[in-house]
Amino acid sequence: MDQALQKKLKDAVWAAHSLFERGKTSGSSANMSFLHEGNIYITASGTCFGTLTVDDFAVVSMDGIPQNDKKASKELTLHKYYYEKDSSVQAVIHTHGPYAVLWSCRTFDQKEDVIPKYTPYLEMKVGKIGLVPYGKPGSEELFQAFKDSLCNGDAYLLKNHGGIVGGKSVMDAFYGIEELEESAKIACMIEKGGSYEKIY
């Protein structure tokens, strides 16, 4: 294994453990990926950020062809579309952070800038946050909604679901998902109440 891949895997495992240990995600709900030599390395289906190891990554070509014996996360297509949208994105992290999920359940009148910028850091570290209409996790409905919403932001809030952020590296994506969650937390605390939507 080359040193560049070792570094990416090490950063990915550290980021996953950090997010899990601080309650930014739970169970096996999150997924992350990074690019290396034309392939997507993505957390395998059913893995948990709290126990993730360097051996818990499925390797898939950009055409979706498996390159090892691990089953990729069911939300691989979200990551693939993100990479296709922006060639500068080299890593993607998707979590169900509690504040991002809570904020995503609100009623929205717009599709862009859906998390208030109470501090300058969301714009500085992440950019514009677009809204993705609800689709069942791992479904074609969600994938199509995400693809159709790519023009609405640099990172995204999946309706009644969570956040997804891309970056130039694993650590860059980690900083981004951290800032999205923190900004959602600030917004939730400042704007208590409001109108929320149920799916079921």
C-alpha positions in Angstrom: 0.0 0.0 0.0 1.5 3.4 -1.0 2.0 6.2 1.5 -0.6 8.5 0.0 -3.3 5.8 0.4 -2.2 5.0 3.9 -2.5 8.7 4.9 -6.0 9.0 3.4 -7.2 5.8 5.2 -5.6 7.0 8.5 -7.3 10.4 8.3 -10.6 8.7 7.4 -10.5 6.4 10.4 -9.5 9.2 12.7 -12.3 11.5 11.4 -14.9 8.7 11.8 -13.9 7.9 15.3 -13.9 11.6 16.3 -17.3 12.2 14.9 -18.7 9.1 16.6 -17.1 9.7 20.0 -18.5 13.2 20.2 -22.0 12.3 19.3 -22.0 13.8 15.8 -23.3 10.5 14.4 -24.5 7.2 15.7 -24.9 3.5 14.9 -24.1 2.6 11.3 -25.9 5.6 9.8 -22.9 7.7 8.4 -20.7 7.1 5.4 -17.6 8.7 3.9 -15.5 8.3 0.9 -12.3 9.5 -0.8 -10.8 9.2 -4.2 -7.5 7.5 -4.9 -6.0 6.6 -8.3 -9.4 6.9 -10.1 -11.3 4.7 -7.6 -13.8 5.6 -4.8 -12.9 4.3 -1.4 -16.1 4.3 0.6 -17.1 2.9 4.0 -18.6 -0.6 3.6 -22.3 -1.3 4.1 -23.2 -1.7 7.8 -19.9 -0.3 9.2 -19.9 2.0 12.2 -17.8 5.1 12.5 -17.1 4.2 16.1 -15.3 1.0 15.2 -14.1 1.8 11.7 -10.8 0.4 10.6 -8.7 0.7 7.4 -10.1 -2.6 6.3 -13.7 -1.4 6.3 -13.6 0.4 2.9 -15.2 -0.9 -0.3 -13.2 0.1 -3.4 -15.3 0.9 -6.5 -14.5 2.4 -9.9 -16.1 5.6 -11.0 -18.3 3.4 -13.2 -19.5 1.5 -10.1 -17.5 -1.7 -10.7 -16.3 -3.3 -7.4 -12.6 -3.5 -7.0 -12.5 -5.6 -3.8 -14.8 -7.9 -1.9 -16.5 -5.3 0.4 -20.0 -4.2 -0.2 -20.2 -0.4 -0.7 -22.5 1.8 1.4 -26.0 2.0 -0.2 -25.5 5.7 -0.6 -22.5 5.4 -2.9 -24.4 7.1 -5.7 -24.6 10.3 -3.6 -20.8 10.4 -3.4 -20.4 9.5 -7.1 -22.6 12.4 -8.1 -20.7 14.8 -5.8 -17.4 13.8 -7.4 -18.9 14.2 -10.9 -20.1 17.7 -10.1 -16.8 19.1 -8.9 -13.4 17.8 -9.8 -11.8 19.6 -6.8 -13.8 17.4 -4.4 -11.6 14.5 -3.3 -13.6 13.3 -0.3 -17.2 13.3 0.9 -18.7 12.8 4.4 -22.4 12.2 5.1 -23.6 12.1 8.7 -26.9 12.2 10.6 -25.7 14.9 13.0 -28.5 15.6 15.5 -28.7 19.3 14.9 -28.4 19.0 11.1 -31.2 16.4 11.2 -33.3 18.6 13.4 -32.8 21.6 11.2 -33.6 19.5 8.1 -37.0 18.7 9.4 -38.1 22.4 9.2 -40.3 23.9 6.6 -38.2 25.7 4.0 -39.3 28.4 1.6 -36.0 28.3 -0.4 -33.6 25.8 -1.9 -30.4 27.7 -1.3 -28.7 29.0 1.9 -30.9 26.9 4.1 -28.7 27.1 7.2 -28.5 30.7 8.6 -25.1 32.2 8.6 -24.9 33.5 12.2 -21.1 33.3 12.1 -18.8 33.8 9.1 -17.4 30.3 9.3 -20.1 28.3 7.4 -19.5 30.5 4.3 -15.7 30.4 4.8 -15.3 26.7 5.4 -18.1 25.1 3.5 -19.9 27.6 1.2 -23.6 27.7 0.2 -25.8 25.0 1.7 -28.5 23.6 -0.7 -31.6 21.7 0.2 -32.3 18.3 -1.2 -35.9 17.1 -1.2 -36.7 14.0 0.8 -36.2 10.6 -0.6 -35.8 7.4 1.3 -32.2 6.7 2.2 -30.5 4.6 -0.5 -33.3 5.0 -2.9 -33.3 6.1 -6.5 -35.7 8.9 -5.5 -33.1 10.3 -3.2 -30.3 9.9 -5.7 -32.3 11.8 -8.4 -33.3 14.5 -5.9 -29.6 15.0 -5.0 -28.5 15.1 -8.6 -31.2 17.7 -9.4 -30.2 19.8 -6.4 -26.4 20.0 -7.1 -26.8 23.4 -8.6 -28.2 24.8 -5.3 -25.1 24.7 -3.2 -21.5 23.7 -2.4 -22.7 21.3 0.4 -26.2 20.0 1.1 -28.8 19.4 3.7 -30.9 16.3 2.9 -34.5 16.9 4.0 -35.4 15.0 7.1 -32.1 13.1 6.9 -28.8 15.0 7.5 -25.8 16.8 6.0 -23.4 15.9 3.2 -20.2 17.8 2.6 -17.3 17.4 0.1 -13.8 18.6 0.4 -10.3 18.7 -1.2 -9.2 16.0 1.3 -10.7 13.8 4.0 -9.7 16.4 6.7 -11.2 19.2 4.6 -14.5 17.3 4.4 -14.3 16.6 8.1 -13.9 20.3 8.9 -16.8 21.0 6.6 -19.3 18.5 8.1 -18.2 19.8 11.6 -19.0 23.4 10.6 -22.4 22.4 9.0 -23.4 20.6 12.2 -22.2 23.5 14.4 -24.0 26.1 12.3 -27.2 24.0 12.5 -26.8 23.8 16.2 -26.5 27.6 16.5 -29.5 28.0 14.3 -31.6 25.6 16.3 -30.7 27.3 19.6 -31.4 30.8 18.3 -34.5 30.1 16.3 -36.4 27.8 18.7 -39.8 26.8 17.6 -40.6 27.3 13.9 -42.5 25.0 11.6 -41.4 21.4 11.2 -42.5 18.7 8.7 -43.1 15.0 9.3 -42.6 12.4 6.6 -44.9 9.8 7.9 
